Amino acid sequence: MREVVIAGIGQIPVGEHWELSLRNISARAVQAAKKDAGGMIPEAIYIGNVIASVASHQANLGALVTDNTFLEGTESYTIEAGEASAAAAFRMAYLAVASGWVDIAMALGMEKYTDLSGDTMDEPTKLVMDYDYENYVGQTLTSQAGLLMQRYLFENPKADRQAFGAFPLIGHANAVNNPNAMFRKAIRPEVYEKAGMVSSPMNMFDIAPYADGAAALILTTPEIAHKVGHPLVRVIGSDVAIDTLALHDRPDPLAFRAAGVSLENACSQAGILPSDVDFFELHDAFSVYGVLSLEAAGFAARGEGWKLGIGDRLTLKGDLPINTMGGLKARGYPLGATGAYQLVEAVQQLRGEAGENQIPNARLGLVQSLGGPASTAVTHVLERMPG
């Protein structure tokens, strides 16, 4: 296997892009990544997307993208893994370069949630659930997450309900300095506490907002990328793990098993422990997911992940900063494109390009994306190359 580095990144602001089409947003991200990589032309493009065929009435995204980015004829197709689709696309690009199949590959995440309207806006998001046993009977990802938080508080009566608020508070504080974030305004603890209930015990701030977005990364070898003009970031760990589709089929619904397995395997490949990383970009679709992800990663014992929300440990000043550019909650949650944004933001940190949110001397970053309630988990370990 060859060494693989990230030579270019590109993104558009996450938000409600009513004026843009799916082809517009993807073209902007692709062109930005190509420019950042010094004009490199990918030999293969892997696209992460989950709702375009329903929301935008568009499949065959490989042809759509290449046709609108002056890349006609380039091998290109869609990778679908729920909301972890873009992270899975990145893994495919990584494997393509590492194996020697291609020298330059691109991973692109793209989603146009605002192509939906009215009562139809919830429907595509349910596609990642078990249709026969969850979706069909009226369950949604939000109601399911509410049940998970209820169960967590029931099993752990000492858990502080307000500690879950650390995840949206950190996300909003970090998004203030992210020009591509959807919500660039910090919130106070009392605002979180008074927010309206959505799916008890989750309130409005416990839930990440769906949005439009497109982000891209170009991967190649260090030899090809040595003249790009910015620090190179190496992919040193990559793994995907799968759990049951339906949450009720798991022996323990509060154990994000796939998240733990993929993270352990990715760190093993990288030759590190999770505690060695300088920051963790986790999948905070719901605040309870943040708690369960930290427990699955081994940063806290079972039933004690909520304690990490007390104090500054997870902030930019702490020893385990999370979601350094706002996370899903404040940067916005572009569904299948999410993993590409997480990876782009991790690269910004490791290059030293995170501005006011820069973690001093950041060398190792951990990035995890989830499809559904950790039915699919994709984890990557990134490292800043010396020099």
C-alpha positions in Angstrom: 0.0 0.0 0.0 1.3 3.5 -0.9 1.4 6.5 1.3 -1.6 8.8 0.7 -1.8 12.6 1.4 -4.5 15.2 1.0 -3.3 17.7 -1.6 -6.4 19.9 -1.9 -9.6 20.9 -0.2 -12.6 22.9 -1.2 -16.0 23.7 0.3 -19.0 26.0 0.0 -20.7 27.6 3.0 -23.3 25.3 4.6 -26.8 26.8 4.5 -30.0 27.1 2.5 -28.9 27.6 -1.1 -32.2 28.1 -2.7 -30.6 29.9 -5.7 -28.2 27.0 -6.5 -28.7 23.6 -8.0 -27.0 20.3 -7.1 -24.7 20.8 -10.1 -23.8 24.3 -9.0 -22.8 23.5 -5.5 -20.8 20.4 -6.6 -18.9 22.4 -9.3 -17.9 25.1 -6.8 -16.5 22.6 -4.3 -14.7 20.6 -7.0 -13.1 23.7 -8.6 -12.0 25.0 -5.1 -10.3 21.7 -4.3 -8.6 21.6 -7.7 -7.3 25.1 -7.2 -6.0 24.3 -3.7 -4.2 21.3 -5.1 -2.4 23.4 -7.7 -4.7 22.3 -10.6 -4.5 18.6 -10.1 -6.9 16.6 -12.2 -8.5 13.5 -10.5 -8.5 10.2 -12.4 -11.4 9.0 -10.3 -14.1 10.8 -8.3 -16.1 9.2 -5.5 -19.3 11.1 -4.5 -21.0 10.8 -1.1 -24.7 11.5 -1.3 -27.8 10.0 0.2 -31.0 11.9 -0.8 -30.4 13.4 -4.3 -32.4 10.8 -6.1 -35.5 11.7 -3.9 -34.9 15.3 -3.0 -33.4 16.6 -6.3 -34.8 13.9 -8.6 -31.3 13.2 -9.8 -29.3 10.0 -9.8 -26.2 9.2 -11.9 -24.3 11.9 -10.0 -21.0 10.9 -11.5 -22.0 12.0 -14.9 -23.7 15.1 -13.5 -20.5 16.2 -11.7 -18.0 15.5 -14.4 -20.2 17.1 -17.1 -20.2 20.4 -15.1 -16.6 20.5 -13.9 -14.7 20.1 -17.2 -13.9 16.5 -16.2 -15.9 14.7 -18.9 -15.0 11.0 -19.1 -13.5 10.8 -15.6 -14.4 7.6 -13.7 -17.0 8.8 -11.2 -19.9 7.4 -9.3 -21.9 7.6 -6.0 -21.0 6.0 -2.7 -24.0 5.7 -0.3 -23.6 4.9 3.4 -26.3 7.0 5.0 -25.1 10.2 6.5 -21.5 8.7 6.4 -21.6 8.7 2.6 -18.9 11.3 2.0 -16.7 9.7 4.6 -17.1 6.4 2.8 -16.4 8.1 -0.5 -13.2 9.5 1.0 -12.2 6.0 2.1 -12.7 4.7 -1.5 -10.5 7.5 -2.8 -7.9 6.7 -0.2 -8.0 3.0 -1.2 -7.8 3.8 -4.9 -4.6 5.8 -4.4 -3.1 3.5 -1.8 -3.6 0.5 -3.9 -1.9 2.1 -6.9 -5.1 1.9 -9.0 -5.0 5.7 -9.6 -2.5 8.4 -8.7 -5.0 11.2 -8.0 -8.5 10.7 -6.7 -11.2 13.0 -5.4 -13.8 12.5 -2.7 -16.8 14.8 -3.0 -19.8 15.2 -0.6 -22.8 17.0 -2.0 -26.4 17.4 -0.8 -29.3 19.8 -1.6 -31.8 19.4 1.2 -33.7 22.6 0.3 -34.8 21.0 -3.0 -37.5 19.6 -0.6 -40.4 21.6 0.8 -43.3 21.4 3.2 -44.4 18.0 4.4 -41.8 16.2 2.2 -38.8 17.5 4.0 -38.6 14.7 6.6 -39.1 11.8 4.2 -35.6 11.3 2.6 -33.9 11.6 6.0 -35.8 8.4 7.1 -34.2 6.4 4.3 -31.2 5.5 6.5 -33.6 3.7 9.0 -35.1 0.3 8.8 -38.2 0.9 6.7 -40.2 -2.2 7.8 -39.7 -1.8 11.5 -38.9 1.8 12.2 -39.9 4.1 9.3 -43.2 2.4 8.5 -44.5 2.8 12.0 -43.7 6.5 12.2 -40.4 6.6 13.9 -37.9 9.3 12.8 -34.2 9.8 13.6 -35.2 12.6 15.9 -37.7 10.6 17.9 -35.3 7.7 18.0 -32.5 9.9 19.4 -35.0 11.2 22.0 -35.6 7.6 23.1 -31.9 7.0 23.3 -31.4 10.0 25.6 -34.4 8.9 27.7 -32.8 5.5 28.1 -29.4 7.0 28.9 -30.8 9.1 31.7 -32.9 6.2 33.0 -29.9 3.9 33.2 -27.6 6.6 34.6 -29.7 8.5 37.2 -26.6 10.5 38.3 -26.2 11.9 34.8 -26.6 15.7 34.6 -29.2 16.4 31.9 -27.6 19.9 31.4 -24.2 18.3 30.6 -25.6 17.3 27.2 -25.8 21.0 26.5 -22.0 21.2 26.3 -22.2 19.8 22.7 -24.3 22.5 21.1 -22.6 25.2 23.3 -19.2 24.1 22.1 -20.4 23.8 18.5 -21.9 27.3 18.4 -18.9 28.9 20.1 -16.5 27.3 17.6 -18.7 28.2 14.6 -18.4 31.9 15.3 -15.0 31.9 13.6 -15.9 29.6 10.7 -16.9 31.6 7.6 -18.5 28.4 6.1 -20.8 27.7 9.2 -24.6 28.0 9.1 -24.9 29.5 12.6 -22.1 31.8 13.6 -23.4 32.9 16.9 -22.5 31.6 20.4 -25.3 30.6 22.8 -25.4 30.8 26.6 -26.3 27.9 28.9 -29.5 29.6 30.0 -30.6 29.8 26.3 -30.0 26.1 25.9 -31.9 25.3 29.1 -35.0 27.3 28.1 -35.2 26.0 24.5 -38.4 24.4 23.4 -38.7 20.6 23.6 -38.7 18.7 20.3 -38.5 15.0 21.3 -38.4 14.7 25.0 -35.9 15.0 26.7 -34.2 16.6 23.6 -34.7 20.3 23.0 -34.1 22.4 19.8 -30.4 22.8 20.5 -29.8 19.1 20.9 -30.6 18.6 17.2 -28.3 19.5 14.2 -30.1 21.4 11.4 -30.3 19.8 7.9 -28.8 22.0 5.2 -27.3 22.2 1.7 -23.5 21.7 1.2 -20.7 20.5 -0.9 -17.1 19.8 0.0 -14.3 18.0 -1.8 -10.8 16.6 -1.1 -8.1 15.6 -3.5 -5.9 12.7 -2.5 -2.6 11.6 -4.1 0.9 10.5 -3.2 3.5 12.6 -1.4 5.7 12.5 -4.5 3.1 14.0 -6.7 1.9 16.6 -4.1 5.4 17.8 -3.1 5.0 21.2 -4.9 1.4 22.2 -3.9 2.7 25.0 -1.7 1.0 24.2 1.6 1.5 21.6 4.3 0.5 18.0 3.4 -1.8 15.9 5.6 -1.3 12.2 5.5 -4.1 9.6 5.9 -2.6 7.1 8.4 -5.8 5.2 9.4 -9.1 4.4 7.7 -11.8 1.9 8.7 -15.5 1.3 8.4 -17.7 -0.9 10.6 -21.3 -1.9 10.5 -24.0 -2.6 13.2 -27.6 -3.6 12.8 -29.8 -1.3 10.7 -32.7 -1.3 13.3 -31.8 0.1 16.7 -34.0 -2.4 18.5 -32.1 -5.4 17.1 -29.0 -4.5 19.2 -28.3 -6.1 22.6 -27.5 -2.7 23.9 -28.9 0.3 22.1 -26.6 2.6 24.1 -23.5 1.0 22.9 -22.4 2.4 19.6 -20.5 -0.8 18.7 -19.7 0.1 15.1 -18.3 3.5 16.2 -16.0 1.8 18.7 -14.8 -0.9 16.3 -14.1 1.4 13.4 -12.2 3.9 15.6 -10.2 1.1 17.3 -9.2 -0.3 13.9 -8.3 3.1 12.4 -6.1 3.9 15.4 -4.5 0.5 15.3 -3.6 1.1 11.6 -2.2 4.5 12.5 -0.2 3.0 15.4 -1.7 5.4 17.9 -4.1 5.4 20.9 -7.2 7.5 20.7 -5.8 9.6 23.6 -2.8 10.6 21.3 -5.0 12.8 19.0 -5.1 16.5 19.3 -8.8 16.9 18.4 -11.8 14.7 17.5 -14.3 15.7 14.9 -17.3 13.6 16.0 -20.8 13.1 14.6 -23.0 15.3 16.7 -26.3 14.9 14.8 -27.9 14.8 18.2 -26.1 15.7 21.5 -26.7 12.2 22.8 -24.7 10.9 19.8 -21.8 13.0 21.1 -21.9 11.3 24.5 -22.3 7.8 23.1 -19.5 8.4 20.5 -17.1 9.5 23.2 -17.9 6.4 25.3 -17.5 4.1 22.2 -14.1 5.7 21.5 -13.0 4.9 25.1 -12.6 8.5 26.2 -15.1 7.8 29.0 -16.5 4.7 30.6 -20.0 3.4 29.9 -22.5 5.8 31.4 -19.9 8.5 32.1 -19.6 10.3 28.8 -21.8 13.1 30.0 -19.1 14.1 32.5 -16.8 15.2 29.7 -19.3 18.0 29.0 -18.5 19.5 32.4 -15.7 22.0 32.4 -13.4 22.8 29.4 -12.1 19.4 28.3 -13.9 19.4 25.0 -13.4 23.1 24.2 -10.6 24.5 22.1 -8.7 25.1 25.4 -9.1 21.5 26.6 -7.1 18.3 26.1 -9.7 16.8 23.8 -11.2 19.5 21.6 -14.2 18.4 19.6 -15.9 19.8 16.5 -13.4 22.6 16.2 -15.2 24.5 13.4 -18.7 24.1 14.8 -19.6 20.4 14.2 -22.9 19.3 12.7 -24.9 21.4 15.1 -23.5 24.9 14.2 -21.7 24.4 10.9 -24.8 22.7 9.7 -25.7 19.1 8.8 -25.6 18.5 5.0 -26.6 14.8 5.5 -24.5 12.7 3.1 -22.0 15.5 2.5 -21.2 15.8 6.2 -18.1 13.6 6.3 -16.4 15.7 3.6 -16.8 18.8 5.7 -15.5 17.1 8.8 -12.4 16.0 6.9 -11.9 19.4 5.3 -12.0 21.0 8.7 -9.6 18.5 10.1 -7.2 19.3 7.3 -7.5 23.0 8.1 -6.5 22.3 11.6 -3.5 20.2 10.7 -2.3 22.7 8.1 -2.5 25.5 10.7 -5.3 27.3 8.7 -8.1 27.3 11.3 -7.7 30.9 12.2 -9.0 31.9 15.6 -10.0 28.2 16.2 -6.5 26.9 15.6 -5.3 24.3 18.1 -1.6 25.0 18.7 0.8 22.5 17.2 -2.0 20.2 16.0 -0.4 17.0 14.5 -3.0 14.2 14.8 -6.7 14.5 14.0 -9.5 11.9 14.5 -12.6 12.1 12.3 -15.7 9.9 12.6 -18.9 10.0 10.6 -22.0 7.9 11.4 -24.8 6.7 9.2 -28.0 6.4 11.2 -27.6 5.7 14.9 -24.1 4.3 14.2 -25.4 1.6 11.9 -22.5 2.6 9.8 -19.3 4.2 11.2 -16.4 5.5 9.2 -13.3 6.7 11.0 -10.1 8.3 9.7 -6.9 9.3 11.4 -5.0 12.2 9.8 -1.5 13.4 10.5 0.4 16.6 9.5 3.5 15.6 7.6 6.7 17.3 8.8 8.4 19.9 6.7 
